[in-house]
Amino acid sequence: MREKENLTLLGNKENDYSGEYNPDILETFENKHKDNDYFVKFNCPEFTSLCPITGQPDFATITISYVPNEQMVESKSLKLYLFSYRNKGDFHEDCVNTIMKDLIKKMNPKYIEVLGRFLPRGGISIDPYCNYGMPGTKWEELAWQRLSHHDMNPEVVDNR
């Protein structure tokens, strides 16, 4: 099968858990349901990056939701990609925006959103959200609507 030829990480037991940020590790495969609009959602409750100032670890749950176009991201490559952030020093907002931009570059989705729910440090939790809708389509309007109404009813944060 052709798509298996393009996926080098799935089923490969020789994983390289690189300590360096690496967007090139992301792999895609063909969306077999291009005629349907549907969401794909990933939850990564063990995301780790580093504070660019102090070098201390930051922990988060990263949620990625997207409506695929021609290509979809392979989940093992996404896991290894997110794992590559463990030694990357970036602010929370930079992490979620970079994740989104790397996935857009790799997949060209119709729509995508990335939410980071970072654990508190110094008594403050930060939950950056970003999204993108393909320009000139209904997805561009959806992106604006979801962004402009994002977090209108925020969760109660008590001990996250």
Secondary structure as UniProt FT lines:
FT   HELIX           2..6
FT   TURN            10..11
FT   HELIX           23..25
FT   STRAND          28..30
FT   TURN            32..35
FT   STRAND          40..50
FT   TURN            52..54
FT   STRAND          57..67
FT   STRAND          71..73
FT   HELIX           75..83
FT   HELIX           84..87
FT   HELIX           92..107
FT   STRAND          111..118
FT   TURN            122..123
FT   STRAND          129..133
FT   TURN            135..136
FT   HELIX           138..148
FT   TURN            149..151
//
